[in-house]
């Protein structure tokens, strides 16, 4: 029988898993790495969930945990993620199929974004998700002014990468 905590976590994760898939897409370049990173982010979210106080929206908190997990795992060397097995109850979140063939026009954008550094990737991702600068700054732990300055620099960098 699921506890109230487990039920709440699974519900929130189901509602926000596309956010995690998008972050995985930014930081991985193949389906296996994507699945491994998704699993690791889910594990980290579950471990941290009891400490989630609800001061911010679940999606904002999940962005922060997911981005920190992705950045931590890929910062030094883009190594294979060592995943942790989970032997607990069999309560799985049904996977939403992520279609890699879909949105062909985004391939060049992803290719350009993949060349950015980890913080720039996180910032452009949140910007493309229509997050306002206040929320971006809060999630990344920087000032709103810093977020705006960084975004302008990233836009210039992407223009050069997309239109050499």
Secondary structure by P-SEA (a helix, b strand, c coil): cccaaaaaaaaaaaacaaaaaaaaaaccccaaaaaaaaaaaaaaaaaacccccccccaaaaaaaaaaaaaaaaccccccccbbbbbcccccccccccccccccccaaaaaaaaaaccaaaaaaaaaaaacccaaaaaaaacccaaaaaaaaaaaaaaaaaaacc
